[in-house]
Amino acid sequence: MEELQNILNKMKNIEHGYVDENGNKHTVIDDRFFDLYRLQSPKELIKSELGVCWDQVELERYFCEQENIECKSYFIVYYYKECPTHTFLVCKNLDKYYWIENSWEIYKGIYEFNCIEDLLKDVKNKFINFKKDRVTIDYNSKNLCMYEYNVPIFGVNYSDFCKHCEQGKNIII
């Protein structure tokens, strides 16, 4: 879908990191992230060119809405120690579903699927395998959750963003 490629091209200058509550830029996600992070608005992210997946999904959503592209956002979390998370955007066109990814460097791109279930399973499996390689996880499927969530309030902190996502629709995959 050409429109999605145009959106991904608009995202090419966005790097992974975060802008803290004081406007300082951080390219390394460390323990301070949990206290200092604030969700940027799409316009703030365009200006800062630095955001985690949470920020980047909202910019992708913003671009999709400008193009009248149907999209939904998802939050995946593994409730264990560090509680790793990822957010991603899914777009629908006709009978196809597209995962658009800019933040997760090794999967940066657009992926096409025939059904939403296959897309969500693919992201889930990539997330599990990626996290197993980088975090000490004694994997238990009961600890993994995925939520479909609506637009959050910009400026919220780490904890409030997670709570917002957890109030969304729980996806069973």
Secondary structure, DSSP 4 states (H G I P E B T S, - for coil): -HHHHHHHHHTTTPBS-EEBTTS-EESS--TTHHHHBBPPPHHHHHHH-B--HHHHHHHHHHHHHHTT-EEEEEEEEE-STT--EEEEEEEEETTEEEEEESSSGGG-EEEEESSHHHHHHHHHHHHHHHHHHHS-----GGGEEEEEE-PPPTT-BHHHHHHHHHTSEEE--
